[in-house]
Amino acid sequence: MVSIFVKSIIYILYIHKADMRYTLRQLEIFVAIARSGNVSRAAEWVSLSQSAASTALAELEKQFDCQLFDRNGKVLKLNALGKTLLPIASGLLAQAGELEQLLEGKSALGDINVGATLTIGNYLAIMIISEFMQHHVDCHISLQVKNTNAILQQVAGYELDLGLIEGSCHHPDLIAEPWIEDELAVFCAPSHPLAKVSSVSLDELIAATWILREQGSGTRETFDQALRHHLTGLNIRLELEHTEAIKRAVESGWGIGCISRLALRDAFRRGSLIEIKTPMLDLRRQFMFVWHKSRYRTPSVIAFLDYCRKLTANLKRSDDINLPNIA
């Protein structure tokens, strides 16, 4: 059955075939410039020369006697009209891509650009994407793994179709949907003095040397919230961008750490790292799906979201997900 969006595109193409004053290629170039803020970089993305990309944008603006960007040297920043056009143009390009897939006899599931924060990206996303693509062989997924702030910026800038984050989202243009609960754990090396203490006090935690994630990460946001009244007294020895680096530093005896239980599950089982019980701290958080409220959600994005929801439907916490062994 032909979907509503395909019927809509066919109808639009039919009624405007004689007087349409723009092309999908022009819209593609506009979207690339809007996302990059730079014509030369956008030209590389769409495999054109810089002059050809500049000409295409100029023709689009001339045809409608409008400006879509504020110019500041080589930097182009979307103006109010450009910001209104961007989600519409992005959606039209996505739907046109689906139409092309259908006309070529391929699956309606097209490409997806996914961004994941580090814990999700390193410990969940690869497995989920691999299994999803086994069921949808025509679907190609591009994954970027960065911290929460970076992923939110890219989703807001239409660079990503979907974000999987472990921090909070307060961006007015983004929709955030809770996925599954996650919990951080405080941990140390077996040789650390706190590993042998049955009950650790808050004062002992504050006096300890810490190895933590960087500012802007969802993990650090949850940690800072849990110890919000004591942050100025903490001895933070290292701030690292990767959970594996934190685990290695803690194993080496440089201090104690705090990251997701998901990343620590197998290390706790082996005994290479020891959990420090902290009932006085609330280290719970939610993994979230985020997408732009004005961006068209393709069937591939909807199918991927449904797959993620089904995977965790009956689970209480992220470390209950059945995963291959994690070092």
N, C-alpha and C positions, 0 to 999 in steps of 0.2 A: 504494500500500500504506500502511495506517495504521501509523504508527511506534509503538514500544513506549511512549513517553511519553504519546501520546494515549490508547492503550488503558488505561494506568495511571490517567490522570485520569478517564476515563469510568468505570472500575471504582470509583475512590474516591468520585466523585460519586454513583454508584448505591448503594453500600452505606451511605453516610452521609447520603443525601438527607433522611432523616426526623429526624435528631438532630444535624446539624452546628450547632455553636454559634458559628461565626465566619463572616465573609464575606470575599471577596477584597478588597472595599473597605476593610475594617478592616485587613487585612494591608498593603494599599497605603499606608494612613495610617501604620501602625506603621513601615514601611520608610522612608517619607519623614522621619518624626521622628527615626529612628535615624541617618539620613544627615546631617540638618541640625543635630540637637541642640537644635532650637528649634521649638515648635509653630506659631508664627506663620509662620515661613519654610516649614515643611512644608505648612501649609495653602495657601500660595500655589502651591506645586508641584503640589498635587492639586486646585486650584481649589475650595477650600472656605473657609468662614469659620473663624476661629481657634476659636470656640466649638464648631463642628461637629466639627473635627478633635480637639479635647480630649475631647469627648463620645464620639467613636468609640473613642479609645484607652482611656478610662475604662471603657466597656462591654466592650471586649475583656478587660481585666484583671479586671473584676468577674465576667464569665462563667466564668472559670477560677480565680478567687480567687488571683490572682498579681500580682506587680509585675514589669514589664519594664525599668523605668528607676529610677535613683537621681535624686531631685530635688534641685536646688540653685537655688532661686529659679525663674527662667524657663528655666534650663539643665537639660536632661535628658540623662543619661549612661546608656548601656546597662549593666545589671547582668549577672551571669553567665547568667541565664536568657535575657535579651534577646539576648546575644551568640550563644547557641546557636540561638535562633529565627531570627535575621536571615538567615543563608544559606539556611535552609529556606524561609522566606517569600519571599525574593527569587527562588529557583528556581521556586517554585510560581507566582508571578506571571508569570515569564518563560514558563513552559510554558502557563499559561492564555492568555497573549497569542498564542502560536503556535496554540493550539486555536481561538481566535477567528478568526485569519487563515484557517485551513483551513475553518472553517464558513462563512466569508464568500466562499469560493472563491478566495482570494488565495494567493500564494506562501507556503510555510512559512517563508521567510526574513523575519524581522521586523526591528525596529530594533536598531542596535548603538551603544553609547556607547564611543567609542575615545578614548584619551588618547595623545598622542605628545610626546616630548621635542623640543626646538626644532630640532635638525638634521634629525631624521626628519620632524617636522611641516612644516617649511618647504620641504624639498627632496625628500621622497619621498611622504609620506602623501596629499597632495592628489591627485597623479597616480594613486596606487594606488586610492584611494577612488573617484575619478572613473571609472576603467576598470572596477572591480568593480561599481559601480552601473549601468553600461551593460549588463552581463550579467545583473544582478538588479534589474530596474526597480522591483519592489515593496519593495525593501530601502532603508531610510533610515538613514544613518550620521551621527551627531553627533560632531564632532571637537573636542577640547580640546588646545591646545598650551601646555605648561608645562615647567619643568625636571624633572629626574629625581625629585628628592625629592617634589615636588608630585604627580606622576603616581603614584608608588608609594603615597602616602597615600590618593589617591582610589581606586585599585584595592583597597587594603586596606579602605577604608571602604564598599565596594560601590557607589561612585558611578560607576565605569567598568566595563564588561564586559571590557575588554582594554587593556593598555598596550604601547606600542612605545617602548622606552627605549634610551639609549645609555650608561647607567652600570651599575654593579653593583647587584644586588638581594640583600639579606640578610634580608629580612622573613620571619619564620617562617610566616606565613599565605599567602605568595605562591609560585606556581610560576613559575620563569624558564626559558625555553627559548632557547638561542642561535639567532640568525637568520642574520646575515651579518657578516663581519669589516669593521671600519671602521678608518681610521687618521687620526690628526691630522697636520697639517703646520705647521711654523713658517714664517712668511712676513713679507715686508716690502714697502715701496714701492720702485719701481725707483731712486728717488733716495737711498735709505738706504745708508749706508756698507757694511753687510753684504751688500747686493745684488751688490757687485762683488768679494766675497771668495770664492775658490774652495773654501776649506776653513775652516769656522768652528770655533773651539775652544770647549770648555765654558766657559772663563773669559770669553770674549767674549759668550756667551749670558747668563751670570749678570750681567754688567755692563750689558747692554742694558736699555732701557726697554720695559716690557711693557704690552700692552692685552689683557686676559683676560676670559673668562667669569666669572660670579659663582659664589661658593661654593654648593654644592647642585646644580650642573649636572653631568651626566655628563662633559662636555668638561673641566671644571675638575678633576674627580676624576682623570681619566686624566693630565692635565698635571701635577698635583701628585704623582701617583705616580711619574711619569718623572723628576721633579726633586726627589724627596722629601728628598734629602740636602743640598739647596741652597736650599730655600724661603726661609729667613730672610735670605739675601743678595740676593734678587731685588728689583728696582726696579719695582714694579707701579704704573703711573701711573693706569690706569683699569680698572674692572671693570664690564662691560656685560652685559645680559641677552640681547642679540640678536646673532647672528653677522653680520648685515648692518651693524649699527652698528660692530662691531669691524673689519670690512673697510674701511669708510669712514674710520674713525679712522687705521688703518694707512696707507691710501692718502694721507691728509693729512700723513703724516710724523710722527705723534705717538709712534710706537714700533713694535715688532714684535708679532705676534700668533701664536696657535696655535689653530686650529679644524680641523674635519674637512676632508679632501681633497674630499669630496663637495661642500661649500659653496664650494670654491676652484677647482674644476676648470676652469670657463670663464674665470675671471680669470687663471689661469696660462696658458691657451691664448692669451689676448689680450695678455698681458704687462703688464696693469695692476697685477698683484701678482707678486712673485718668491718662489719657494720658497727657503728657507735649508736646505740639507742638514744633517741632524742624525743621522748614523748612531750616535752615542753614546747616543741616547735611544730608549727603547721606547715608541712612541706608538700602539701597536695596542690595539684594544678590540673588543668584540662589540656589535652591535645585538641586542636581546633582545625576545622576547614575554613579557609577564607577565600572569597572571590569578590570581584568588583560588582557592585549592585547594578551598574549600567552595562556590564559586559554580557553579551549573548553567551549562554551556556550551551555548548554543542552537545550532541548525543554522546560523544566520546567522554566529555567531562562528566555528564550525568551518569553514564555507565561506570566510570571509574569511582565516583563518589559512592554509588550504590554498592560496588564491590568492597570498598573500604568499610562501609557501615555493616555489611553482612559478615565480614571477617571478625568484627569485634562485637557483634550483636549481643552475645551472651556472656561477655567477659566483664570482670569488675575493674581491672586495672591493666595498664599497658604491658607489665611484665608477665601477665597471664597468656599473652599471645604466643602461640607455638612457633618458635623460630629455630633456625639452625644454630649450632653452638656459637657463642660469641666469645672472643678471646678476652 
